Amino acid sequence: MKKINIILLLVISLTSLSCKKYLDVVPAEFATEEDVFTNINLTEQALARLYNALPNDLGSDISAYTDETYHQWFDNAGGIDAYKYNLGSWSNTDNPIGNWAGKYQDIRRANIFIQNIDAVPIPLNRADYYGIWKPRYKAEARFIRAQFYFELFKRYGAVPLVTEKTVVDPSDIENTMVFRNSVDEIVSFIVSECDGIVNDLPLTHESAQIGRITKGAALALKSRTLLYAASPLFNGNPLYAGIRNSDGKALFNATYDREKWKRAADAAKQVIDLGIYALYNPFPTNPVQNYAAQFYTRDYSETILPRILTNSTTYDGNHLPNGPPFKGSAKLTPLQEFVDAFEMSNGIPINEPGSGYQINGTWNGQLWDGLKFSAATGLSNMYRNRDPRFYATVFFQYSLWRFDANKRGIKLAWWGGGNGQTDGWATGKAGTSPWGYNVRKFLSPEYDRNAGTGTARRNFPIFRLAEIYLNYAEAMNEYLDQPDVRVYDYINRVRQRVSMPALPVISSDNSKAGMRNRIQNERRIELAFEGSRFWDVRRWMIAKRVDNMPVNVLNARPSAAELTATGLNITSEAAGLAVFYKPVVIQNRVFTDKHYLMPIPQNEMDKDPNLVQNLGW
């Protein structure tokens, strides 16, 4: 094998297209590719590096880029990046989550691995072991490369398809020029890779190997890819009809194809029919815990592909309330629009007749505090009898967390003298802004931040069965003229896990459009804070409505005049509560047609005249 010096690799990386960058495939202490692919141990390290590039949206802040949350950290990189997206000020030279160059670097590493793994020598005394594992390693790398292409596809649509490592003279500029492949070609490649590797992958792994790619993971990637491909953004979207390569090749199919929904449904059913996954359901009599615990334990019953994470309390520290008993940083505030998306426990949306939703008044009752049910008082009727997932996902005024240790409910309304206080970190640099909620999902009650005891043991679910059920329900609803039992069955399985009523509940649930709204909202609730909403609102092409509007929180930073008008002691908690429960605009968000797809980075366009830009950029 030709040796490639690391210095030469770096030189070429600076002079070539990012999608043909010649970057090292292994840590810098190894000087050549030959070092890696003549030593099986180093080859395994190269594969581990590919695994490390799989997605992990836990703590990624992507929920603040859409209509789930608002980022409170004005001076934090994640907060600044969220504001760019929220205000429409990101661009083809400043796209915080575009990652074009990074993904093509990852793809190059995968290509090198795939092309060389077969020839890696194996010690004779390990021949039987690697006779099984080498084909798996290759299949795993092909999956990971397909996942990388999915990451590019959902961002850019049509992208260059590079599947080989081609060593060229860096001065040979012509051979570093590439065209974009069409959306249909990218989707076909991802799907064909998933189909091509599925027989080389096991159904399950022994415990020491959990986190590796399985048949289910390959089929889940196929399911997600085909669902996106069938969605309005990519299926008959007239906005992109004019985007063509210089040779006239259309990059987006402007003709709607209903059969794409059937292919997406069939792919989801392939995962379901494996019969080895089950919705996480250890607490059937406690629907809040039945949902919540999945996200702070290492679940392997529902999770199809986990991103294995080390024990860590960083996420907890960032998202727990800020007050003295909790000592967190209250990083993200769920928006009122997100809170309002949770149905009532009778299955009726809050704005529908018969829901029973009330804005005024309070109630007392038992709330799950993460460890047990405890008595809570003074709760707003806004939060009474809601979908159990609400209580597992969002902290609200006087909700509970480890009540025995913290001794009081969470206080997110203004209270106290001077500059005022809340547990929602509405003081300090962001002190002129109102808040009202904190993120609860994924937090571990095993960890007592106040006492400094315990830890958090969780993974990030790259794919889980609930998503596959919802994929199937959505695809079948779009394929059929009106929903039937196949649609209702799979969305109801997800709802049943949290004791929510089976659909249909209201008359509109019997129509295709009505069920579309239900399914979209079910994904919004079930997959909250898992990185799904950002992409869903784009592929459904509803982002111009939901991300192009003022967004609201609650009035946790009232003015002195508001407090005085209550007639109460203006330093009292009662005064803060009297003006708290009203929506307050925290940001006027901007989303236009050009934001549905990301722009190809301008530096890539400058280097390669064969690349054509996405709409509006």
C-alpha positions as CSV (number, residue, x, y, z in Angstrom):
1,M,0.0,0.0,0.0
2,K,1.3,3.5,-0.8
3,K,2.3,5.3,2.2
4,I,0.8,8.8,2.7
5,N,2.8,11.0,5.0
6,I,0.7,13.0,7.5
7,I,2.2,16.3,6.3
8,L,1.2,15.5,2.8
9,L,-2.3,14.7,4.0
10,L,-2.6,18.1,5.6
11,V,-1.2,19.9,2.6
12,I,-3.8,18.3,0.4
13,S,-6.6,18.9,2.9
14,L,-5.9,22.6,2.6
15,T,-5.9,22.7,-1.2
16,S,-8.6,20.2,-2.2
17,L,-12.4,20.2,-1.9
18,S,-13.6,19.2,1.6
19,C,-15.4,16.2,0.1
20,K,-12.0,15.0,-1.2
21,K,-9.8,16.1,1.6
22,Y,-7.0,13.7,2.4
23,L,-7.1,13.7,6.1
24,D,-5.6,11.2,8.5
25,V,-7.8,8.3,9.3
26,V,-6.2,7.6,12.7
27,P,-4.6,9.5,15.6
28,A,-1.6,11.6,14.6
29,E,0.9,9.4,16.4
30,F,0.6,6.9,13.5
31,A,2.4,8.2,10.5
32,T,0.9,6.2,7.6
33,E,-2.2,4.4,6.5
34,E,0.0,1.3,6.2
35,D,0.6,1.4,9.9
36,V,-3.2,1.2,10.4
37,F,-4.1,-1.5,7.9
38,T,-1.3,-3.9,8.6
39,N,-2.2,-4.0,12.3
40,I,-5.7,-5.2,13.3
41,N,-5.6,-3.4,16.6
42,L,-5.0,-0.1,14.9
43,T,-7.7,-0.9,12.4
44,E,-10.1,-1.4,15.3
45,Q,-9.1,2.0,16.6
46,A,-9.8,3.6,13.3
47,L,-13.3,2.0,13.4
48,A,-13.8,3.4,16.9
49,R,-13.0,6.8,15.6
50,L,-15.8,6.4,13.0
51,Y,-18.2,5.4,15.8
52,N,-17.2,8.5,17.7
53,A,-18.6,10.6,14.9
54,L,-22.1,9.2,15.2
55,P,-24.8,11.8,16.3
56,N,-25.3,12.7,19.9
57,D,-27.9,15.4,20.4
58,L,-27.9,15.1,24.2
59,G,-27.0,18.6,25.3
60,S,-26.4,19.8,21.7
61,D,-28.8,22.8,22.2
62,I,-30.6,22.0,18.9
63,S,-33.9,22.3,20.7
64,A,-33.2,26.0,21.1
65,Y,-32.9,26.3,17.3
66,T,-36.6,25.5,16.9
67,D,-39.9,25.9,18.7
68,E,-39.1,23.7,21.7
69,T,-36.9,26.0,23.8
70,Y,-35.1,29.3,24.2
71,H,-31.4,29.4,25.1
72,Q,-30.8,31.5,28.1
73,W,-27.0,31.8,27.9
74,F,-26.4,35.0,25.9
75,D,-22.6,34.7,26.2
76,N,-22.4,31.0,25.5
77,A,-21.5,29.6,22.0
78,G,-24.5,27.4,21.9
79,G,-26.7,30.4,22.9
80,I,-25.2,32.7,20.3
81,D,-25.6,30.0,17.6
82,A,-29.2,29.5,18.5
83,Y,-29.9,33.2,18.2
84,K,-28.4,33.2,14.7
85,Y,-30.9,30.5,13.6
86,N,-33.8,32.1,15.5
87,L,-33.2,35.5,13.9
88,G,-32.4,34.2,10.5
89,S,-28.9,35.7,10.6
90,W,-26.9,32.6,9.8
91,S,-25.5,32.4,6.3
92,N,-23.4,30.5,3.7
93,T,-20.3,31.7,5.6
94,D,-21.6,31.2,9.1
95,N,-23.7,28.1,9.6
96,P,-23.0,26.7,13.1
97,I,-24.5,23.2,12.5
98,G,-23.8,22.8,8.8
99,N,-20.7,20.6,9.2
100,W,-20.2,20.1,5.5
101,A,-16.4,19.8,5.7
102,G,-16.5,17.7,8.9
103,K,-18.9,15.1,7.5
104,Y,-16.8,14.8,4.3
105,Q,-13.7,14.3,6.4
106,D,-15.6,11.5,8.2
107,I,-16.8,10.0,4.9
108,R,-13.2,9.9,3.7
109,R,-12.1,8.1,6.8
110,A,-14.9,5.6,6.3
111,N,-14.0,5.1,2.6
112,I,-10.4,4.4,3.5
113,F,-11.5,1.9,6.1
114,I,-14.0,0.1,3.8
115,Q,-11.4,-0.2,1.0
116,N,-8.7,-1.6,3.3
117,I,-10.3,-3.8,5.9
118,D,-10.5,-6.9,3.8
119,A,-6.7,-7.0,3.4
120,V,-5.8,-6.4,7.0
121,P,-3.6,-9.4,8.1
122,I,-4.9,-11.5,11.0
123,P,-2.8,-13.6,13.4
124,L,-3.3,-17.3,12.7
125,N,-4.5,-18.0,16.2
126,R,-7.3,-15.4,15.8
127,A,-8.5,-16.4,12.4
128,D,-11.8,-17.9,13.6
129,Y,-12.6,-14.8,15.7
130,Y,-11.9,-12.3,12.9
131,G,-13.5,-14.5,10.3
132,I,-16.7,-13.4,12.0
133,W,-15.7,-9.8,13.0
134,K,-14.0,-8.5,9.9
135,P,-17.1,-8.7,7.7
136,R,-19.0,-7.0,10.6
137,Y,-16.4,-4.3,10.8
138,K,-16.8,-3.5,7.1
139,A,-20.6,-3.6,7.4
140,E,-20.4,-1.3,10.5
141,A,-18.3,1.2,8.5
142,R,-20.7,1.1,5.6
143,F,-23.6,1.9,8.0
144,I,-21.7,4.7,9.6
145,R,-20.8,6.2,6.1
146,A,-24.5,5.9,5.2
147,Q,-25.4,7.7,8.4
148,F,-22.9,10.5,7.5
149,Y,-24.6,10.9,4.1
150,F,-28.0,11.0,5.9
151,E,-26.6,13.9,8.0
152,L,-25.7,15.7,4.8
153,F,-28.9,14.9,3.0
154,K,-31.2,16.3,5.7
155,R,-29.1,19.5,5.8
156,Y,-28.5,20.1,2.1
157,G,-30.7,17.7,0.1
158,A,-28.5,16.9,-3.0
159,V,-24.8,16.5,-2.2
160,P,-21.8,15.0,-3.9
161,L,-21.6,11.2,-3.5
162,V,-18.0,10.2,-2.9
163,T,-17.5,6.5,-2.1
164,E,-13.8,6.0,-2.9
165,K,-10.5,7.3,-1.7
166,T,-8.9,8.6,-4.8
167,V,-5.3,9.8,-4.4
168,V,-4.6,12.6,-6.8
169,D,-1.9,15.2,-7.2
170,P,-3.2,18.2,-5.3
171,S,-2.2,20.5,-8.2
172,D,-4.6,18.5,-10.5
173,I,-7.5,20.9,-9.8
174,E,-9.7,19.4,-12.5
175,N,-9.9,16.0,-10.7
176,T,-10.9,17.7,-7.4
177,M,-14.0,19.1,-8.9
178,V,-17.3,17.3,-8.2
179,F,-20.9,17.8,-9.0
180,R,-23.9,17.3,-6.6
181,N,-25.7,14.1,-6.9
182,S,-29.5,14.2,-6.9
183,V,-31.6,13.7,-3.8
184,D,-33.0,10.5,-5.3
185,E,-29.4,9.2,-5.9
186,I,-28.3,10.0,-2.3
187,V,-31.4,8.4,-0.9
188,S,-30.9,5.3,-3.1
189,F,-27.3,5.0,-2.0
190,I,-28.2,5.2,1.7
191,V,-31.0,2.6,1.3
192,S,-28.9,0.3,-0.8
193,E,-26.1,0.4,1.8
194,C,-28.6,-0.5,4.6
195,D,-30.0,-3.4,2.5
196,G,-26.5,-4.5,1.5
197,I,-25.1,-4.9,5.0
198,V,-28.1,-6.2,6.9
199,N,-27.2,-9.8,6.4
200,D,-23.7,-9.2,7.7
201,L,-24.9,-7.7,11.0
202,P,-26.3,-9.6,14.0
203,L,-29.8,-9.1,15.4
204,T,-28.3,-8.5,18.9
205,H,-24.9,-8.2,20.6
206,E,-23.7,-9.6,23.8
207,S,-23.6,-7.1,26.6
208,A,-19.9,-6.2,26.1
209,Q,-20.7,-5.2,22.5
210,I,-23.9,-3.2,23.0
211,G,-23.7,0.0,21.1
212,R,-22.4,-1.6,17.9
213,I,-24.5,-1.6,14.7
214,T,-27.1,-4.3,14.4
215,K,-29.6,-5.3,11.7
216,G,-32.2,-3.2,13.5
217,A,-30.0,-0.1,13.3
218,A,-29.4,-0.6,9.6
219,L,-33.2,-0.9,9.0
220,A,-33.9,2.0,11.3
221,L,-31.6,4.3,9.2
222,K,-33.4,3.0,6.1
223,S,-36.8,3.8,7.7
224,R,-35.8,7.4,8.7
225,T,-34.2,8.1,5.3
226,L,-37.2,7.0,3.3
227,L,-39.6,8.9,5.6
228,Y,-37.6,12.1,5.0
229,A,-37.5,11.4,1.2
230,A,-41.2,10.9,1.1
231,S,-41.9,14.2,3.0
232,P,-43.0,17.5,1.3
233,L,-39.5,19.0,1.4
234,F,-38.1,16.4,-0.9
235,N,-41.2,14.9,-2.6
236,G,-42.6,17.1,-5.3
237,N,-41.4,20.4,-3.9
238,P,-41.7,23.1,-6.6
239,L,-39.4,25.5,-4.8
240,Y,-36.4,23.4,-5.9
241,A,-37.4,22.6,-9.5
242,G,-34.9,25.0,-11.0
243,I,-31.8,23.7,-9.0
244,R,-29.8,21.9,-11.6
245,N,-26.2,21.1,-12.3
246,S,-24.5,22.9,-15.2
247,D,-25.2,19.9,-17.4
248,G,-28.9,20.4,-16.8
249,K,-29.3,17.5,-14.4
250,A,-32.2,18.2,-11.9
251,L,-31.1,17.7,-8.3
252,F,-34.6,17.7,-6.8
253,N,-37.6,15.8,-8.1
254,A,-40.4,18.3,-8.5
255,T,-43.0,15.5,-9.2
256,Y,-44.9,14.1,-6.2
257,D,-44.6,10.4,-5.8
258,R,-47.2,8.9,-3.4
259,E,-45.4,5.5,-3.5
260,K,-42.5,7.0,-1.6
261,W,-44.8,6.9,1.4
262,K,-45.5,3.2,0.9
263,R,-41.7,2.5,0.7
264,A,-41.2,4.4,3.9
265,A,-44.0,2.5,5.6
266,D,-42.6,-0.8,4.5
267,A,-39.2,0.1,5.8
268,A,-40.6,1.0,9.2
269,K,-42.4,-2.3,9.2
270,Q,-39.2,-4.2,8.5
271,V,-37.8,-2.9,11.8
272,I,-41.1,-3.7,13.7
273,D,-41.2,-7.2,12.2
274,L,-37.8,-8.1,13.6
275,G,-39.8,-8.6,16.8
276,I,-36.9,-8.0,19.2
277,Y,-37.7,-4.4,20.4
278,A,-40.4,-3.4,22.9
279,L,-41.5,0.0,24.2
280,Y,-39.8,0.7,27.6
281,N,-42.6,-0.2,30.0
282,P,-41.4,-1.2,33.5
283,F,-43.8,1.1,35.4
284,P,-47.2,0.6,33.7
285,T,-49.1,2.0,36.7
286,N,-47.0,5.2,36.8
287,P,-47.1,6.7,33.3
288,V,-44.8,9.6,34.2
289,Q,-42.0,7.3,35.4
290,N,-42.8,4.9,32.6
291,Y,-41.7,7.6,30.1
292,A,-39.1,9.5,32.2
293,A,-36.9,6.6,33.3
294,Q,-36.0,5.6,29.8
295,F,-34.0,8.7,29.4
296,Y,-31.8,8.5,32.5
297,T,-31.2,4.7,32.4
298,R,-29.3,2.6,30.0
299,D,-32.3,1.2,28.2
300,Y,-31.7,-1.6,25.6
301,S,-35.3,-2.8,25.2
302,E,-36.7,0.1,23.1
303,T,-33.4,1.7,22.1
304,I,-32.4,0.3,18.7
305,L,-29.0,2.1,18.5
306,P,-27.7,3.8,21.6
307,R,-24.9,6.3,21.6
308,I,-23.1,4.9,24.7
309,L,-22.2,7.7,27.1
310,T,-20.0,7.7,30.1
311,N,-21.4,8.4,33.5
312,S,-21.6,12.2,33.7
313,T,-23.6,14.9,35.5
314,T,-22.7,17.7,33.1
315,Y,-26.2,17.6,31.4
316,D,-27.8,17.6,34.8
317,G,-25.8,20.6,36.0
318,N,-26.6,22.5,32.8
319,H,-30.4,21.9,33.0
320,L,-31.4,21.6,36.6
321,P,-33.1,24.7,38.1
322,N,-30.8,27.4,39.3
323,G,-32.1,28.0,42.9
324,P,-30.2,27.1,46.0
325,P,-31.7,23.6,46.5
326,F,-31.0,22.5,42.9
327,K,-27.8,24.4,42.0
328,G,-28.2,24.0,38.3
329,S,-27.7,26.4,35.4
330,A,-31.2,26.3,33.9
331,K,-29.7,26.5,30.4
332,L,-32.9,26.1,28.3
333,T,-36.4,27.5,28.8
334,P,-39.2,25.5,27.1
335,L,-41.5,27.8,25.2
336,Q,-45.1,28.3,26.0
337,E,-46.0,27.1,22.5
338,F,-44.3,23.8,23.3
339,V,-46.0,23.5,26.7
340,D,-49.4,24.2,25.0
341,A,-48.7,21.3,22.6
342,F,-49.3,18.7,25.3
343,E,-52.8,17.4,25.2
344,M,-55.1,16.9,28.2
345,S,-55.1,13.5,29.8
346,N,-58.5,12.9,28.1
347,G,-56.6,13.1,24.7
348,I,-58.1,16.4,23.6
349,P,-55.9,19.2,22.6
350,I,-56.2,22.2,25.0
351,N,-57.8,24.5,22.4
352,E,-60.5,22.0,21.5
353,P,-64.0,22.0,23.0
354,G,-64.4,19.5,25.8
355,S,-60.7,19.5,26.8
356,G,-61.3,20.8,30.3
357,Y,-58.3,23.1,30.0
358,Q,-58.3,26.0,32.4
359,I,-56.0,29.0,32.6
360,N,-57.2,30.5,35.9
361,G,-57.1,29.1,39.4
362,T,-54.9,26.6,41.2
363,W,-55.0,23.0,42.5
364,N,-53.2,20.8,45.0
365,G,-52.2,17.2,44.3
366,Q,-49.6,14.5,44.1
367,L,-46.7,14.9,41.6
368,W,-44.0,12.5,40.7
369,D,-40.7,14.1,42.0
370,G,-38.4,11.7,40.2
371,L,-38.3,9.2,43.1
372,K,-41.8,9.1,44.5
373,F,-45.1,10.9,44.5
374,S,-45.2,13.9,46.8
375,A,-47.7,16.5,47.7
376,A,-47.6,19.7,45.7
377,T,-49.6,22.9,46.4
378,G,-50.5,26.0,44.5
379,L,-50.2,24.5,41.1
380,S,-51.8,26.5,38.2
381,N,-54.8,24.8,36.6
382,M,-52.8,25.2,33.3
383,Y,-50.9,22.2,34.4
384,R,-53.7,20.0,35.7
385,N,-54.6,16.7,34.0
386,R,-52.1,17.0,31.1
387,D,-50.5,14.2,29.1
388,P,-48.2,12.4,31.6
389,R,-45.2,13.1,29.4
390,F,-45.6,16.8,30.3
391,Y,-44.7,16.1,33.9
392,A,-41.7,14.0,32.8
393,T,-40.4,16.6,30.3
394,V,-40.9,20.1,31.8
395,F,-40.3,21.8,35.1
396,F,-43.0,24.4,35.9
397,Q,-44.0,26.5,38.8
398,Y,-44.1,24.5,42.1
399,S,-43.4,21.2,40.3
400,L,-41.2,18.8,42.3
401,W,-37.7,17.3,42.1
402,R,-36.4,15.1,44.8
403,F,-38.7,16.7,47.3
404,D,-37.2,15.1,50.4
405,A,-33.8,16.5,49.6
406,N,-34.8,19.9,48.2
407,K,-37.7,20.6,50.7
408,R,-39.8,22.8,48.4
409,G,-41.2,23.0,44.9
410,I,-39.5,24.7,42.1
411,K,-40.0,28.5,42.0
412,L,-39.9,29.9,38.5
413,A,-42.0,33.1,39.1
414,W,-40.4,36.3,40.4
415,W,-39.9,36.4,44.1
416,G,-37.8,38.1,46.7
417,G,-36.5,41.6,47.2
418,G,-34.1,43.8,45.3
419,N,-33.4,42.5,41.8
420,G,-35.7,39.5,42.3
421,Q,-35.0,35.8,42.1
422,T,-36.2,32.7,40.4
423,D,-35.0,29.1,40.1
424,G,-35.0,29.7,36.4
425,W,-31.9,31.8,36.3
426,A,-33.7,34.9,35.2
427,T,-31.3,37.1,37.0
428,G,-27.8,38.0,36.0
429,K,-26.8,39.0,32.4
430,A,-30.2,37.7,31.1
431,G,-32.0,39.5,33.9
432,T,-34.2,41.7,31.7
433,S,-35.8,38.7,30.0
434,P,-38.8,36.6,31.3
435,W,-38.7,32.8,31.6
436,G,-41.1,30.4,33.2
437,Y,-40.1,26.8,32.6
438,N,-37.0,24.5,32.7
439,V,-36.1,21.3,30.9
440,R,-36.7,18.1,32.9
441,K,-36.3,15.2,30.4
442,F,-33.1,13.3,30.5
443,L,-32.3,14.5,34.1
444,S,-31.4,11.8,36.5
445,P,-32.9,11.7,40.0
446,E,-30.0,9.5,41.1
447,Y,-27.9,12.7,41.2
448,D,-28.3,15.1,44.1
449,R,-26.4,18.2,43.0
450,N,-27.0,20.0,46.3
451,A,-25.4,17.2,48.3
452,G,-22.9,16.3,45.6
453,T,-23.9,12.6,45.6
454,G,-24.9,10.1,43.0
455,T,-24.3,10.2,39.2
456,A,-26.2,9.9,36.0
457,R,-26.2,6.8,33.8
458,R,-27.8,7.4,30.4
459,N,-27.3,6.9,26.7
460,F,-28.5,8.9,23.8
461,P,-31.0,7.0,21.7
462,I,-30.0,7.5,18.0
463,F,-32.9,5.3,17.1
464,R,-35.7,3.9,19.3
465,L,-38.8,1.9,18.6
466,A,-41.3,4.7,19.4
467,E,-39.9,6.7,16.5
468,I,-40.3,3.7,14.2
469,Y,-43.9,3.3,15.2
470,L,-44.5,7.0,14.5
471,N,-42.7,6.7,11.2
472,Y,-45.0,3.9,10.2
473,A,-48.2,5.7,11.3
474,E,-47.1,8.9,9.4
475,A,-46.2,7.0,6.2
476,M,-49.4,5.0,6.1
477,N,-51.5,8.0,6.9
478,E,-50.0,9.9,3.9
479,Y,-50.2,6.8,1.6
480,L,-53.9,6.1,2.4
481,D,-56.9,8.2,1.4
482,Q,-57.9,8.2,5.1
483,P,-56.5,6.6,8.2
484,D,-57.3,3.1,9.1
485,V,-56.4,0.7,11.9
486,R,-52.8,0.5,10.7
487,V,-52.3,4.2,11.4
488,Y,-54.2,4.2,14.7
489,D,-52.6,1.0,16.0
490,Y,-49.0,2.2,16.0
491,I,-49.6,5.8,17.2
492,N,-51.8,4.3,19.9
493,R,-49.0,1.9,21.1
494,V,-46.9,5.0,21.8
495,R,-49.7,6.7,23.6
496,Q,-50.7,3.6,25.6
497,R,-47.3,3.4,27.2
498,V,-48.2,6.7,29.0
499,S,-51.9,5.8,29.5
500,M,-53.1,8.3,26.9
501,P,-56.5,7.5,25.3
502,A,-56.4,5.7,22.0
503,L,-57.1,7.7,18.8
504,P,-59.5,8.7,17.3
505,V,-60.7,11.0,20.0
506,I,-62.2,14.0,18.2
507,S,-63.9,14.0,14.8
508,S,-61.0,15.4,12.9
509,D,-58.9,12.4,13.8
510,N,-60.9,10.4,11.2
511,S,-59.5,12.5,8.3
512,K,-56.1,12.3,6.7
513,A,-55.4,16.0,7.5
514,G,-56.6,15.6,11.1
515,M,-54.4,12.6,11.7
516,R,-51.5,14.4,10.1
517,N,-51.8,17.1,12.7
518,R,-52.1,14.4,15.4
519,I,-49.0,12.5,14.3
520,Q,-46.9,15.6,13.9
521,N,-47.9,16.7,17.5
522,E,-47.3,13.2,18.8
523,R,-43.7,13.3,17.4
524,R,-43.3,16.8,18.9
525,I,-44.2,15.4,22.4
526,E,-42.7,11.9,22.3
527,L,-39.4,12.9,20.7
528,A,-39.0,16.2,22.5
529,F,-35.4,17.3,23.1
530,E,-34.0,14.4,21.1
531,G,-33.1,16.5,18.0
532,S,-36.0,15.4,15.9
533,R,-38.2,18.6,15.9
534,F,-35.6,20.8,14.0
535,W,-35.7,18.4,11.1
536,D,-39.3,17.4,11.3
537,V,-40.6,21.0,10.8
538,R,-38.4,21.4,7.8
539,R,-39.3,18.1,6.1
540,W,-43.0,18.8,6.7
541,M,-42.5,22.4,5.4
542,I,-44.3,23.9,8.4
543,A,-41.2,25.8,9.8
544,K,-42.2,28.9,7.9
545,R,-45.3,28.9,10.2
546,V,-44.0,27.6,13.5
547,D,-40.5,29.1,13.4
548,N,-41.4,32.5,11.9
549,M,-43.3,34.1,14.7
550,P,-43.0,35.6,18.1
551,V,-42.4,33.0,20.8
552,N,-43.6,33.2,24.4
553,V,-42.5,32.3,27.9
554,L,-44.0,33.4,31.2
555,N,-43.6,36.7,33.1
556,A,-40.8,35.8,35.5
557,R,-39.3,39.3,35.2
558,P,-42.2,41.7,35.9
559,S,-41.8,45.4,35.9
560,A,-42.0,47.4,39.1
561,A,-45.3,48.9,37.9
562,E,-46.8,45.4,37.4
563,L,-45.8,44.4,40.9
564,T,-47.2,47.6,42.4
565,A,-50.5,47.2,40.5
566,T,-51.1,43.9,42.4
567,G,-51.7,45.8,45.6
568,L,-49.4,43.3,47.3
569,N,-46.0,43.7,48.9
570,I,-43.9,44.1,45.8
571,T,-41.0,42.1,47.3
572,S,-43.3,39.1,48.0
573,E,-43.6,35.8,46.2
574,A,-47.4,36.4,46.1
575,A,-46.9,39.6,44.0
576,G,-44.6,37.7,41.6
577,L,-47.2,34.9,41.2
578,A,-50.0,37.4,40.6
579,V,-48.4,38.6,37.4
580,F,-46.6,35.4,36.4
581,Y,-49.1,33.4,34.4
582,K,-49.3,35.5,31.2
583,P,-47.5,34.8,27.9
584,V,-44.6,37.3,27.3
585,V,-42.8,37.5,23.9
586,I,-39.2,36.6,24.4
587,Q,-38.1,36.6,20.8
588,N,-39.4,37.4,17.3
589,R,-38.2,34.6,15.2
590,V,-37.5,34.6,11.5
591,F,-37.8,31.8,9.0
592,T,-38.0,32.2,5.2
593,D,-38.1,29.7,2.3
594,K,-34.3,29.7,1.9
595,H,-34.0,28.4,5.4
596,Y,-35.5,25.0,4.6
597,L,-32.2,23.8,3.3
598,M,-28.8,24.9,4.3
599,P,-26.5,26.7,1.9
600,I,-23.4,25.0,0.6
601,P,-20.5,26.8,2.3
602,Q,-19.2,29.7,0.3
603,N,-15.6,28.5,0.5
604,E,-16.7,25.2,-1.1
605,M,-18.5,27.1,-3.9
606,D,-15.4,29.2,-4.4
607,K,-13.2,26.2,-4.8
608,D,-15.5,24.2,-7.1
609,P,-17.4,25.9,-9.9
610,N,-19.3,22.6,-10.5
611,L,-21.3,23.1,-7.3
612,V,-24.6,24.9,-7.6
613,Q,-26.1,26.7,-4.6
614,N,-29.4,25.9,-2.8
615,L,-32.4,28.2,-3.1
616,G,-32.0,31.7,-1.9
617,W,-28.4,31.6,-0.9
